[in-house]
Amino acid sequence: MATKEQIKRIYGLGAGLGIVGKDKDDMLHELIFSITGKDSVKQLDDSEFKAVQAELINRMKLADPNHLLHNTKSRNKKKEAEEIGCNGMATPEQQRLCWRYCYRLKELDTNPESADVGDRLIGVIGKVLGVTASKKQPFRWIDQEQCSKLIEQLKRYVNSAERRAKRQGEKYAGT
């Protein structure tokens, strides 16, 4: 059982990241579940608390918008931070490319009742990166390197789907 101080600490770190919602269906609880398999902060034992706390602190370091700009007013540093984009996290361009590939997969899908684009993206993120993503912010915990890997896999999926569609078209044209 987590102590009151530990519970406050987890919620404080979650609030600092902006992942605390009004109920247990928020990104903080999704993160806790992905790490511990438990759906309540109160249920955490000491080792699970430390694991969740370490992950939240690590993500705070990644999410700190000023960590590259501390104690400097240099335009070069600011420009460098902008080029890195989102403090090492997936850039908007990478995210748009992922979405574009997912929409292309949806177009090529022959089953009209298959998963929607958001569910498809979350599934690919989970399969390729092993990251539990939420539908509201699927790229929240994905860095640029992981997103590059995701883009490459989505490209392969699209190429396979296009080849499959081409073969299906040839098969129907030949009959």
BALUMNU-332712 format. One line per 3 residues: number of its first residue (from 1); their letters; for each residue x, y, z of N, C-alpha, C, O, CB. Coordinates in Angstrom, 2 decimals, padded with zeros to 5 digits. Glycine has a CB too. Layout:
<pts>
NUM	a	X:Y:Z:X:Y:Z:X:Y:Z:X:Y:Z:X:Y:Z; ... .
</pts>
This chain:
<pts>
1	mat	000.84:-001.19:000.00:000.00:000.00:000.00:000.88:001.25:000.00:001.80:001.37:000.81:-000.95:000.00:001.22; 000.61:002.16:-000.89:001.36:003.40:-000.97:000.97:004.32:000.19:-000.17:004.35:000.63:001.11:004.11:-002.33; 001.97:005.06:000.67:001.70:006.02:001.74:001.06:007.27:001.15:001.06:007.46:-000.06:003.00:006.38:002.51 .
4	keq	000.52:008.12:002.02:-000.09:009.37:001.54:000.93:010.24:000.84:000.62:010.88:-000.17:-000.72:010.14:002.71; 002.15:010.26:001.36:003.20:011.06:000.75:003.55:010.53:-000.65:003.77:011.30:-001.58:004.46:011.07:001.64; 003.61:009.21:-000.78:003.91:008.62:-002.08:002.79:008.91:-003.08:003.06:009.22:-004.24:004.10:007.10:-001.94 .
7	ikr	001.55:008.82:-002.63:000.41:009.12:-003.51:000.47:010.57:-003.96:000.28:010.86:-005.14:-000.93:008.84:-002.78; 000.74:011.47:-003.02:000.85:012.90:-003.37:001.99:013.12:-004.36:001.86:013.91:-005.30:001.08:013.75:-002.10; 003.08:012.43:-004.16:004.24:012.56:-005.04:003.90:012.12:-006.46:004.23:012.82:-007.42:005.43:011.73:-004.49 .
10	iyg	003.25:010.98:-006.59:002.87:010.48:-007.93:001.92:011.46:-008.62:002.12:011.79:-009.79:002.21:009.07:-007.82; 000.89:011.91:-007.90:-000.05:012.85:-008.50:000.61:014.19:-008.82:000.28:014.82:-009.82:-001.24:013.06:-007.57; 001.55:014.61:-007.97:002.26:015.86:-008.23:003.11:015.78:-009.49:003.11:016.69:-010.32:003.14:016.22:-007.05 .
13	lga	003.83:014.67:-009.63:004.63:014.48:-010.84:003.73:014.37:-012.08:004.04:014.92:-013.13:005.50:013.22:-010.70; 002.62:013.64:-011.92:001.67:013.52:-013.04:001.09:014.87:-013.43:000.94:015.17:-014.62:000.55:012.56:-012.68; 000.76:015.67:-012.43:000.22:017.01:-012.71:001.27:017.87:-013.42:000.94:018.65:-014.31:-000.23:017.70:-011.40 .
16	glg	002.53:017.71:-013.01:003.61:018.45:-013.67:003.74:018.11:-015.14:004.15:018.94:-015.95:004.91:018.19:-012.97; 003.41:016.88:-015.47:003.44:016.45:-016.87:002.13:016.72:-017.60:002.05:016.59:-018.82:003.76:014.97:-016.94; 001.10:017.10:-016.83:-000.21:017.36:-017.45:-000.94:016.10:-017.84:-001.71:016.11:-018.81:-000.04:018.22:-018.65 .
19	ivg	-000.73:015.00:-017.11:-001.36:013.74:-017.48:-002.38:013.27:-016.45:-002.86:012.14:-016.52:-000.31:012.66:-017.68; -002.71:014.13:-015.50:-003.70:013.78:-014.48:-005.06:014.28:-014.93:-005.20:015.45:-015.28:-003.32:014.37:-013.09; -006.04:013.40:-014.93:-007.40:013.77:-015.30:-008.31:013.80:-014.09:-007.84:013.79:-012.95:-007.95:012.80:-016.33 .
22	kdk	-009.60:013.84:-014.34:-010.57:013.92:-013.26:-010.95:012.56:-012.70:-011.52:012.47:-011.62:-011.80:014.62:-013.72; -010.64:011.50:-013.41:-010.97:010.16:-012.93:-009.80:009.23:-013.25:-008.73:009.68:-013.65:-012.29:009.64:-013.58; -010.00:007.96:-013.06:-008.92:007.00:-013.28:-008.71:006.66:-014.75:-007.86:005.84:-015.08:-009.20:005.73:-012.51 .
25	ddm	-009.46:007.29:-015.62:-009.30:007.07:-017.06:-008.44:008.19:-017.64:-008.82:008.84:-018.61:-010.69:007.01:-017.77; -007.27:008.39:-017.03:-006.36:009.43:-017.51:-005.02:008.79:-017.88:-004.81:007.59:-017.67:-006.17:010.54:-016.44; -004.15:009.59:-018.42:-002.87:009.07:-018.88:-001.97:008.64:-017.73:-001.15:007.74:-017.89:-002.16:010.11:-019.72 .
28	lhe	-002.11:009.26:-016.56:-001.32:008.84:-015.40:-001.64:007.40:-015.03:-000.74:006.59:-014.81:-001.57:009.77:-014.20; -002.91:007.10:-014.96:-003.31:005.74:-014.59:-002.96:004.73:-015.69:-002.66:003.57:-015.40:-004.82:005.69:-014.29; -002.99:005.17:-016.95:-002.55:004.29:-018.04:-001.07:003.97:-017.88:-000.66:002.83:-018.06:-002.81:004.96:-019.42 .
31	lif	-000.28:004.98:-017.52:001.14:004.78:-017.31:001.39:003.84:-016.14:002.19:002.91:-016.24:001.84:006.12:-017.07; 000.70:004.07:-015.03:000.85:003.22:-013.85:000.50:001.77:-014.20:001.19:000.84:-013.80:-000.05:003.73:-012.68; -000.58:001.59:-014.94:-000.99:000.24:-015.33:000.05:-000.41:-016.24:000.34:-001.60:-016.11:-002.36:000.28:-016.03 .
34	sit	000.61:000.38:-017.17:001.59:-000.20:-018.09:002.87:-000.62:-017.37:003.55:-001.55:-017.81:001.93:000.80:-019.19; 003.19:000.06:-016.27:004.41:-000.28:-015.52:004.17:-001.39:-014.52:004.98:-002.30:-014.39:004.95:000.95:-014.81; 003.03:-001.32:-013.80:002.81:-002.22:-012.66:001.69:-003.24:-012.85:001.65:-004.25:-012.16:002.52:-001.42:-011.45 .
37	gkd	000.79:-002.96:-013.78:-000.37:-003.83:-013.94:-001.48:-003.50:-012.95:-002.49:-004.20:-012.89:000.03:-005.28:-013.79; -001.28:-002.44:-012.18:-002.29:-002.02:-011.20:-002.95:-000.74:-011.69:-002.32:000.09:-012.35:-001.66:-001.81:-009.79; -004.24:-000.60:-011.35:-004.97:000.56:-011.86:-005.23:001.63:-010.80:-006.03:002.53:-011.02:-006.28:000.11:-012.44 .
40	svk	-004.56:001.53:-009.67:-004.73:002.52:-008.61:-003.38:002.85:-007.98:-002.55:001.97:-007.76:-005.71:002.00:-007.53; -003.17:004.13:-007.71:-001.95:004.57:-007.07:-001.87:003.99:-005.66:-000.78:003.65:-005.19:-001.87:006.11:-007.03; -002.98:003.87:-005.00:-003.03:003.37:-003.63:-002.55:001.92:-003.53:-002.06:001.51:-002.48:-004.44:003.49:-003.08 .
43	qld	-002.69:001.15:-004.59:-002.33:-000.27:-004.58:-000.83:-000.51:-004.73:-000.39:-001.65:-004.57:-003.05:-000.98:-005.67; -000.05:000.52:-005.03:001.37:000.33:-005.32:002.15:-000.03:-004.06:001.95:000.56:-003.00:001.94:001.58:-005.95; 003.05:-001.00:-004.20:003.96:-001.25:-003.09:005.18:-000.35:-003.28:005.23:000.43:-004.24:004.38:-002.78:-003.02 .
46	dse	006.16:-000.44:-002.40:007.28:000.48:-002.40:008.10:000.39:-003.69:008.48:001.41:-004.25:008.17:000.21:-001.21; 008.38:-000.82:-004.15:009.19:-000.97:-005.37:008.43:-000.47:-006.60:009.03:000.12:-007.50:009.59:-002.44:-005.56; 007.12:-000.71:-006.64:006.32:-000.21:-007.77:006.25:001.32:-007.74:006.31:001.96:-008.79:004.90:-000.82:-007.73 .
49	fka	006.11:001.89:-006.54:006.12:003.34:-006.41:007.41:003.91:-006.97:007.39:004.88:-007.73:005.94:003.77:-004.93; 008.54:003.30:-006.61:009.84:003.79:-007.08:009.96:003.68:-008.60:010.52:004.57:-009.25:010.98:003.02:-006.41; 009.43:002.61:-009.17:009.48:002.44:-010.62:008.63:003.49:-011.33:009.06:004.07:-012.33:009.00:001.03:-011.01 .
52	vqa	007.43:003.74:-010.81:006.55:004.75:-011.41:007.16:006.13:-011.24:007.17:006.93:-012.18:005.13:004.70:-010.78; 007.67:006.41:-010.05:008.28:007.71:-009.80:009.46:007.94:-010.73:009.60:009.03:-011.30:008.74:007.82:-008.33; 010.32:006.94:-010.90:011.48:007.07:-011.78:011.05:007.35:-013.22:011.65:008.19:-013.90:012.34:005.80:-011.73 .
55	eli	010.02:006.66:-013.67:009.52:006.89:-015.04:008.96:008.30:-015.20:009.21:008.96:-016.20:008.45:005.85:-015.39; 008.19:008.76:-014.21:007.63:010.10:-014.28:008.73:011.16:-014.28:008.67:012.14:-015.03:006.66:010.34:-013.11; 009.73:010.98:-013.43:010.84:011.94:-013.38:011.59:011.94:-014.71:011.96:013.00:-015.22:011.81:011.60:-012.22 .
58	nrm	011.82:010.76:-015.27:012.48:010.67:-016.57:011.68:011.40:-017.65:012.25:012.11:-018.48:012.70:009.20:-016.95; 010.38:011.21:-017.63:009.53:011.88:-018.63:009.47:013.38:-018.41:009.31:014.14:-019.36:008.13:011.30:-018.60; 009.58:013.81:-017.15:009.61:015.25:-016.88:010.87:015.86:-017.47:010.84:016.96:-018.01:009.54:015.53:-015.36 .
61	kla	011.98:015.14:-017.35:013.23:015.64:-017.94:013.09:015.78:-019.45:013.57:016.76:-020.03:014.39:014.70:-017.61; 012.44:014.81:-020.09:012.23:014.87:-021.54:011.25:015.96:-021.93:011.37:016.56:-023.00:011.74:013.53:-022.05; 010.27:016.20:-021.06:009.21:017.16:-021.39:009.57:018.60:-021.02:008.84:019.51:-021.39:007.93:016.77:-020.70 .
64	dpn	010.68:018.82:-020.30:011.03:020.17:-019.87:011.36:021.03:-021.08:012.37:020.81:-021.74:012.23:020.14:-018.90; 010.50:022.02:-021.38:010.71:022.82:-022.59:011.94:023.71:-022.53:012.37:024.22:-023.56:009.50:023.66:-022.85; 012.50:023.92:-021.36:013.63:024.83:-021.23:014.94:024.13:-020.93:015.95:024.79:-020.72:013.34:025.84:-020.17 .
67	hll	014.95:022.80:-020.90:016.17:022.14:-020.46:017.36:022.41:-021.38:018.50:022.34:-020.94:015.94:020.65:-020.37; 017.12:022.73:-022.64:018.21:023.07:-023.55:018.55:024.55:-023.50:019.59:024.97:-024.02:017.85:022.68:-024.97; 017.70:025.35:-022.89:017.87:026.79:-022.94:018.24:027.41:-021.60:018.32:028.64:-021.51:016.62:027.42:-023.45 .
70	hnt	018.48:026.63:-020.57:018.79:027.18:-019.26:020.04:028.05:-019.32:021.03:027.69:-019.96:018.98:026.06:-018.25; 019.98:029.19:-018.65:021.11:030.10:-018.48:021.74:030.56:-019.78:022.94:030.81:-019.83:022.15:029.45:-017.64; 020.98:030.67:-020.82:021.52:031.17:-022.08:020.45:031.94:-022.83:019.26:031.62:-022.79:022.06:030.01:-022.94 .
73	ksr	020.92:032.98:-023.53:019.99:033.75:-024.34:020.43:033.73:-025.80:019.97:034.53:-026.62:019.89:035.20:-023.83; 021.31:032.83:-026.10:021.87:032.73:-027.43:020.83:032.28:-028.43:020.08:031.34:-028.18:023.06:031.78:-027.44; 020.78:032.96:-029.55:019.85:032.57:-030.62:020.25:031.22:-031.20:019.39:030.45:-031.64:019.80:033.63:-031.72 .
76	nkk	021.54:030.94:-031.22:021.99:029.66:-031.76:021.46:028.50:-030.94:021.02:027.49:-031.49:023.51:029.60:-031.82; 021.50:028.64:-029.61:020.98:027.58:-028.75:019.49:027.40:-028.97:019.00:026.27:-029.05:021.27:027.89:-027.27; 018.77:028.52:-029.09:017.33:028.43:-029.31:017.04:027.77:-030.66:016.14:026.94:-030.77:016.69:029.83:-029.23 .
79	kea	017.80:028.16:-031.66:017.61:027.57:-032.98:017.93:026.08:-032.94:017.23:025.27:-033.56:018.49:028.27:-034.02; 018.99:025.70:-032.21:019.34:024.29:-032.08:018.21:023.51:-031.41:017.90:022.40:-031.83:020.63:024.14:-031.27; 017.61:024.09:-030.38:016.51:023.43:-029.70:015.31:023.26:-030.63:014.63:022.24:-030.59:016.10:024.22:-028.45 .
82	eei	015.05:024.26:-031.47:013.93:024.17:-032.40:014.19:023.10:-033.45:013.27:022.39:-033.86:013.68:025.52:-033.08; 015.45:022.96:-033.89:015.79:021.94:-034.87:015.62:020.55:-034.29:015.14:019.64:-034.96:017.21:022.13:-035.37; 016.00:020.38:-033.03:015.82:019.09:-032.37:014.33:018.81:-032.28:013.91:017.66:-032.44:016.47:019.06:-030.97 .
85	gcn	013.54:019.84:-032.03:012.10:019.71:-032.03:011.56:019.00:-030.81:012.03:017.92:-030.48:011.65:019.00:-033.25; 010.61:019.56:-030.16:009.87:018.94:-029.06:010.78:018.27:-028.04:010.41:017.26:-027.44:008.91:017.92:-029.61; 011.97:018.83:-027.84:012.88:018.32:-026.82:013.20:016.85:-026.97:013.23:016.10:-025.99:012.31:018.56:-025.46 .
88	gma	013.44:016.44:-028.19:013.80:015.05:-028.43:012.62:014.14:-028.69:012.79:012.99:-029.09:014.56:014.53:-027.29; 011.43:014.64:-028.47:010.23:013.83:-028.71:009.86:013.91:-030.19:010.44:014.70:-030.93:009.04:014.30:-027.81; 008.91:013.10:-030.61:008.51:013.05:-032.02:008.12:014.44:-032.51:007.35:015.15:-031.86:007.33:012.06:-032.21 .
91	tpe	008.67:014.82:-033.65:008.39:016.14:-034.20:007.00:016.16:-034.85:006.46:015.11:-035.20:009.47:016.54:-035.22; 006.43:017.34:-035.01:005.14:017.43:-035.70:005.19:016.84:-037.12:004.22:016.24:-037.58:004.69:018.88:-035.78; 006.32:017.01:-037.79:006.45:016.46:-039.14:006.41:014.93:-039.10:005.76:014.30:-039.94:007.75:016.94:-039.80 .
94	qqr	007.10:014.34:-038.15:007.08:012.88:-038.01:005.67:012.40:-037.70:005.21:011.40:-038.25:008.06:012.43:-036.89; 004.99:013.11:-036.82:003.63:012.71:-036.45:002.70:012.78:-037.65:001.90:011.88:-037.87:003.10:013.61:-035.32; 002.81:013.85:-038.44:001.96:013.98:-039.64:002.24:012.84:-040.63:001.32:012.31:-041.25:002.19:015.34:-040.33 .
97	lcw	003.51:012.47:-040.77:003.86:011.40:-041.68:003.26:010.07:-041.21:002.76:009.29:-042.03:005.39:011.28:-041.81; 003.31:009.82:-039.91:002.69:008.60:-039.37:001.20:008.58:-039.66:000.65:007.57:-040.11:002.94:008.49:-037.85; 000.54:009.71:-039.40:-000.90:009.78:-039.67:-001.17:009.57:-041.15:-002.12:008.87:-041.51:-001.47:011.14:-039.21 .
100	ryc	-000.36:010.16:-042.03:-000.56:010.02:-043.47:-000.47:008.54:-043.88:-001.30:008.07:-044.65:000.49:010.84:-044.24; 000.52:007.83:-043.35:000.64:006.41:-043.67:-000.55:005.62:-043.13:-001.03:004.70:-043.80:001.94:005.84:-043.09; -001.04:005.97:-041.95:-002.20:005.25:-041.40:-003.45:005.49:-042.23:-004.24:004.57:-042.44:-002.45:005.69:-039.94 .
103	yrl	-003.64:006.72:-042.71:-004.79:006.99:-043.57:-004.66:006.25:-044.90:-005.65:005.78:-045.46:-004.94:008.50:-043.82; -003.43:006.14:-045.41:-003.21:005.39:-046.64:-003.54:003.91:-046.43:-004.13:003.27:-047.30:-001.76:005.56:-047.13; -003.14:003.37:-045.28:-003.49:001.98:-044.97:-005.00:001.79:-044.92:-005.52:000.78:-045.39:-002.87:001.55:-043.63 .
106	kel	-005.70:002.76:-044.36:-007.16:002.68:-044.28:-007.76:002.67:-045.69:-008.70:001.92:-045.96:-007.73:003.88:-043.47; -007.21:003.50:-046.58:-007.69:003.53:-047.97:-007.51:002.18:-048.65:-008.38:001.73:-049.41:-006.96:004.62:-048.76; -006.39:001.54:-048.38:-006.06:000.28:-049.05:-006.73:-000.93:-048.42:-006.71:-002.02:-049.00:-004.57:000.08:-049.04 .
109	dtn	-007.32:-000.76:-047.25:-007.94:-001.87:-046.54:-009.21:-002.31:-047.27:-010.08:-001.49:-047.58:-008.26:-001.48:-045.08; -009.30:-003.60:-047.53:-010.46:-004.13:-048.25:-011.63:-004.41:-047.32:-012.76:-004.59:-047.78:-010.08:-005.40:-048.98; -011.38:-004.45:-046.01:-012.44:-004.69:-045.03:-012.98:-003.35:-044.53:-012.28:-002.66:-043.78:-011.91:-005.56:-043.85 .
112	pes	-014.19:-002.97:-044.91:-014.72:-001.67:-044.51:-015.02:-001.57:-043.02:-015.18:-000.47:-042.50:-015.98:-001.38:-045.29; -015.08:-002.69:-042.32:-015.40:-002.67:-040.89:-014.15:-002.78:-040.02:-014.26:-003.04:-038.82:-016.35:-003.80:-040.56; -012.98:-002.59:-040.60:-011.74:-002.71:-039.81:-011.59:-001.50:-038.88:-012.38:-000.57:-038.92:-010.51:-002.84:-040.75 .
115	adv	-010.57:-001.54:-038.07:-010.33:-000.50:-037.05:-010.20:000.88:-037.68:-009.76:001.02:-038.83:-009.06:-000.82:-036.26; -010.60:001.89:-036.91:-010.44:003.24:-037.41:-008.96:003.63:-037.37:-008.14:002.89:-036.83:-011.29:004.25:-036.59; -008.63:004.76:-037.94:-007.24:005.17:-038.11:-006.54:005.33:-036.76:-005.39:004.91:-036.62:-007.17:006.47:-038.90 .
118	gdr	-007.19:005.92:-035.78:-006.59:006.11:-034.47:-006.27:004.80:-033.78:-005.18:004.64:-033.23:-007.50:006.92:-033.59; -007.20:003.86:-033.82:-006.97:002.55:-033.22:-005.84:001.81:-033.94:-005.03:001.11:-033.33:-008.26:001.71:-033.25; -005.81:001.98:-035.24:-004.77:001.34:-036.05:-003.39:001.89:-035.64:-002.45:001.13:-035.46:-005.02:001.58:-037.58 .
121	lig	-003.29:003.21:-035.49:-002.03:003.83:-035.11:-001.59:003.36:-033.72:-000.42:003.03:-033.52:-002.15:005.36:-035.14; -002.51:003.33:-032.78:-002.19:002.89:-031.42:-001.71:001.44:-031.44:-000.77:001.09:-030.72:-003.43:003.03:-030.49; -002.34:000.61:-032.25:-001.93:-000.79:-032.37:-000.53:-000.93:-032.93:000.26:-001.74:-032.44:-002.91:-001.54:-033.25 .
124	vig	-000.21:-000.15:-033.96:001.12:-000.21:-034.55:002.17:000.28:-033.55:003.24:-000.31:-033.44:001.17:000.62:-035.86; 001.85:001.35:-032.83:002.79:001.86:-031.82:003.07:000.79:-030.78:004.21:000.56:-030.40:002.22:003.14:-031.15; 002.01:000.13:-030.32:002.19:-000.93:-029.33:003.00:-002.09:-029.87:003.88:-002.61:-029.18:000.86:-001.42:-028.85 .
127	kvl	002.72:-002.50:-031.10:003.40:-003.66:-031.69:004.86:-003.35:-032.01:005.74:-004.14:-031.70:002.68:-004.11:-032.95; 005.10:-002.21:-032.63:006.44:-001.90:-033.11:007.35:-001.38:-031.99:008.51:-001.76:-031.90:006.36:-000.88:-034.23; 006.80:-000.51:-031.14:007.63:000.13:-030.12:007.44:-000.42:-028.72:008.26:-000.19:-027.84:007.35:001.60:-030.10 .
130	gvt	006.35:-001.17:-028.52:006.08:-001.66:-027.18:005.66:-000.56:-026.22:005.82:-000.69:-025.01:007.29:-002.36:-026.64; 005.11:000.52:-026.76:004.68:001.67:-025.96:003.16:001.68:-025.89:002.49:001.52:-026.91:005.21:003.01:-026.56; 002.64:001.86:-024.70:001.19:001.96:-024.53:000.79:003.39:-024.84:001.15:004.32:-024.11:000.75:001.55:-023.09 .
133	ask	000.05:003.59:-025.91:-000.34:004.92:-026.34:-001.83:005.14:-026.08:-002.61:004.19:-026.02:-000.03:005.13:-027.84; -002.19:006.39:-025.91:-003.60:006.72:-025.74:-004.11:007.33:-027.03:-003.35:007.87:-027.83:-003.82:007.69:-024.53; -005.40:007.24:-027.23:-005.99:007.74:-028.46:-005.93:009.27:-028.52:-005.82:009.86:-029.60:-007.45:007.27:-028.58 .
136	kqp	-005.99:009.92:-027.34:-005.95:011.38:-027.31:-004.59:011.92:-027.72:-004.50:012.89:-028.47:-006.31:011.89:-025.93; -003.53:011.29:-027.24:-002.17:011.75:-027.54:-001.27:010.54:-027.82:-000.48:010.14:-026.96:-001.61:012.60:-026.36; -001.38:009.98:-029.01:-000.64:008.75:-029.28:000.88:008.93:-029.29:001.61:007.97:-029.07:-001.07:008.19:-030.59 .
139	frw	001.37:010.14:-029.53:002.81:010.37:-029.63:003.41:010.95:-028.35:004.57:011.36:-028.35:003.10:011.29:-030.78; 002.64:010.99:-027.28:003.06:011.63:-026.04:004.40:011.09:-025.51:005.21:011.87:-025.01:001.99:011.45:-025.00; 004.64:009.80:-025.60:005.82:009.20:-025.00:006.81:008.67:-026.05:007.65:007.83:-025.73:005.41:008.08:-024.08 .
142	idq	006.70:009.14:-027.28:007.54:008.61:-028.35:008.60:009.63:-028.72:008.28:010.78:-029.05:006.69:008.23:-029.58; 009.87:009.22:-028.66:010.94:010.15:-029.04:011.18:010.07:-030.55:010.57:009.27:-031.25:012.24:009.82:-028.26; 012.09:010.92:-031.03:012.32:011.01:-032.47:012.86:009.71:-033.06:012.48:009.31:-034.16:013.27:012.14:-032.77 .
145	eqc	013.74:009.07:-032.33:014.31:007.81:-032.83:013.23:006.73:-032.94:013.17:006.00:-033.92:015.45:007.34:-031.91; 012.39:006.64:-031.92:011.30:005.66:-031.96:010.34:005.99:-033.09:009.86:005.09:-033.78:010.55:005.63:-030.61; 010.07:007.27:-033.28:009.13:007.67:-034.34:009.71:007.34:-035.72:008.97:006.97:-036.63:008.81:009.18:-034.23 .
148	skl	011.02:007.48:-035.88:011.63:007.09:-037.14:011.44:005.61:-037.41:011.14:005.20:-038.54:013.13:007.44:-037.14; 011.61:004.80:-036.37:011.39:003.36:-036.49:009.94:003.08:-036.85:009.65:002.22:-037.68:011.77:002.65:-035.17; 009.01:003.81:-036.22:007.58:003.66:-036.50:007.27:004.03:-037.95:006.51:003.33:-038.61:006.76:004.54:-035.55 .
151	ieq	007.85:005.11:-038.43:007.63:005.55:-039.81:008.10:004.48:-040.78:007.40:004.15:-041.74:008.35:006.89:-040.08; 009.29:003.93:-040.54:009.81:002.90:-041.43:008.90:001.67:-041.47:008.67:001.10:-042.54:011.21:002.49:-040.98; 008.37:001.27:-040.31:007.47:000.11:-040.28:006.16:000.43:-041.00:005.63:-000.41:-041.73:007.19:-000.31:-038.83 .
154	lkr	005.63:001.64:-040.79:004.40:002.03:-041.48:004.61:002.05:-042.99:003.71:001.67:-043.74:003.93:003.41:-040.99; 005.79:002.48:-043.44:006.11:002.45:-044.87:006.04:001.02:-045.40:005.49:000.77:-046.47:007.51:003.05:-045.12; 006.62:000.09:-044.63:006.58:-001.31:-045.04:005.14:-001.81:-045.14:004.77:-002.50:-046.09:007.38:-002.19:-044.07 .
157	yvn	004.32:-001.45:-044.14:002.91:-001.86:-044.16:002.20:-001.31:-045.39:001.45:-002.03:-046.05:002.20:-001.38:-042.88; 002.45:-000.04:-045.71:001.80:000.58:-046.87:002.27:-000.08:-048.15:001.46:-000.38:-049.02:002.08:002.10:-046.91; 003.57:-000.32:-048.27:004.09:-000.97:-049.48:003.48:-002.36:-049.66:003.09:-002.73:-050.77:005.62:-001.09:-049.41 .
160	sae	003.38:-003.11:-048.58:002.76:-004.45:-048.65:001.30:-004.35:-049.06:000.83:-005.12:-049.89:002.88:-005.17:-047.30; 000.59:-003.40:-048.47:-000.83:-003.23:-048.79:-001.01:-002.80:-050.24:-001.95:-003.25:-050.91:-001.48:-002.20:-047.85; -000.12:-001.95:-050.73:-000.22:-001.52:-052.13:000.07:-002.68:-053.08:-000.62:-002.84:-054.09:000.76:-000.37:-052.41 .
163	rra	001.07:-003.50:-052.75:001.35:-004.68:-053.58:000.17:-005.65:-053.56:-000.21:-006.21:-054.59:002.63:-005.39:-053.09; -000.41:-005.84:-052.38:-001.57:-006.73:-052.25:-002.74:-006.20:-053.08:-003.42:-006.96:-053.77:-001.98:-006.87:-050.75; -002.97:-004.89:-053.01:-004.07:-004.29:-053.78:-003.81:-004.43:-055.29:-004.74:-004.66:-056.07:-004.24:-002.80:-053.40 .
166	krq	-002.56:-004.29:-055.68:-002.22:-004.42:-057.09:-002.45:-005.86:-057.55:-003.00:-006.08:-058.64:-000.75:-004.01:-057.33; -002.05:-006.83:-056.74:-002.28:-008.24:-057.10:-003.77:-008.55:-057.18:-004.21:-009.26:-058.08:-001.61:-009.17:-056.07; -004.53:-008.00:-056.24:-005.99:-008.22:-056.26:-006.59:-007.62:-057.53:-007.47:-008.21:-058.14:-006.65:-007.60:-055.01 .
169	gek	-006.10:-006.44:-057.92:-006.59:-005.80:-059.14:-006.27:-006.61:-060.37:-007.09:-006.73:-061.27:-006.01:-004.41:-059.29; -005.05:-007.18:-060.42:-004.66:-008.02:-061.55:-005.48:-009.31:-061.58:-005.85:-009.80:-062.65:-003.16:-008.34:-061.48; -005.76:-009.86:-060.41:-006.53:-011.10:-060.32:-007.94:-010.86:-060.87:-008.47:-011.68:-061.62:-006.58:-011.61:-058.86 .
172	yag	-008.54:-009.73:-060.46:-009.91:-009.44:-060.92:-009.94:-009.06:-062.40:-010.92:-009.35:-063.08:-010.51:-008.30:-060.10; -008.89:-008.43:-062.89:-008.84:-008.05:-064.30:-008.66:-009.28:-065.19:-009.12:-009.30:-066.33:-007.70:-007.04:-064.55; -008.00:-010.32:-064.66:-007.75:-011.53:-065.42:-008.94:-012.48:-065.47:-008.95:-013.40:-066.29:-006.58:-012.25:-064.85 .
175	t	-009.94:-012.27:-064.62:-011.08:-013.21:-064.59:-012.16:-012.81:-065.53:-013.18:-013.50:-065.63:-011.64:-013.33:-063.22 .
</pts>
